[in-house]
């Protein structure tokens, strides 16, 4: 057969389990709570073929819109031509995990709130906006103690 275009075609490396992650699925996977509105990453687990996403959705991030006892409904936006189509995919919990993409934002919101409370107690204003990294300040490299060295190859010697 020259080319096969089945449902799992060309997924040998994509669905491969990572190092020391092979074998039966951990029971802690089933104890994770998913709620409507959670942001989740889709990563197909090859040990469970039921409720497995199509290879297109592997590695995508979506939002939970429905929760059932064994599965979770996830909304993903797919680029088709020149538009985004909202796709609703039902996946078993083995194939998803909570995304960390919003964690930095949530941490920053909490830090800003704490800084704002402290500044309000002192009666001063505080800068809460992010500032881009500025160029480094200019400095002069002195030649004292840093004399230039000439590097030459070591001559070939035989020890016969």
Secondary structure as the mmCIF struct_conf table of DSSP 4:
data_model
#
loop_
_struct_conf.conf_type_id
_struct_conf.id
_struct_conf.beg_label_comp_id
_struct_conf.beg_label_asym_id
_struct_conf.beg_label_seq_id
_struct_conf.end_label_comp_id
_struct_conf.end_label_asym_id
_struct_conf.end_label_seq_id
TURN_TY1_P TURN_TY1_P1 UNK A 7 UNK A 10
TURN_TY1_P TURN_TY1_P2 UNK A 12 UNK A 15
TURN_TY1_P TURN_TY1_P3 UNK A 19 UNK A 20
BEND BEND1 UNK A 23 UNK A 24
HELX_LH_PP_P HELX_LH_PP_P1 UNK A 25 UNK A 26
HELX_RH_3T_P HELX_RH_3T_P1 UNK A 27 UNK A 31
TURN_TY1_P TURN_TY1_P4 UNK A 36 UNK A 37
STRN STRN1 UNK A 39 UNK A 42
TURN_TY1_P TURN_TY1_P5 UNK A 46 UNK A 47
TURN_TY1_P TURN_TY1_P6 UNK A 50 UNK A 51
HELX_LH_PP_P HELX_LH_PP_P2 UNK A 52 UNK A 54
HELX_RH_3T_P HELX_RH_3T_P2 UNK A 55 UNK A 57
TURN_TY1_P TURN_TY1_P7 UNK A 58 UNK A 59
STRN STRN2 UNK A 61 UNK A 67
BEND BEND2 UNK A 69 UNK A 70
STRN STRN3 UNK A 71 UNK A 80
TURN_TY1_P TURN_TY1_P8 UNK A 81 UNK A 82
STRN STRN4 UNK A 83 UNK A 92
HELX_RH_3T_P HELX_RH_3T_P3 UNK A 93 UNK A 95
STRN STRN5 UNK A 96 UNK A 98
TURN_TY1_P TURN_TY1_P9 UNK A 101 UNK A 102
HELX_RH_AL_P HELX_RH_AL_P1 UNK A 103 UNK A 122
TURN_TY1_P TURN_TY1_P10 UNK A 123 UNK A 123
BEND BEND3 UNK A 129 UNK A 129
HELX_LH_PP_P HELX_LH_PP_P3 UNK A 132 UNK A 138
TURN_TY1_P TURN_TY1_P11 UNK A 144 UNK A 145
HELX_LH_PP_P HELX_LH_PP_P4 UNK A 153 UNK A 156
#
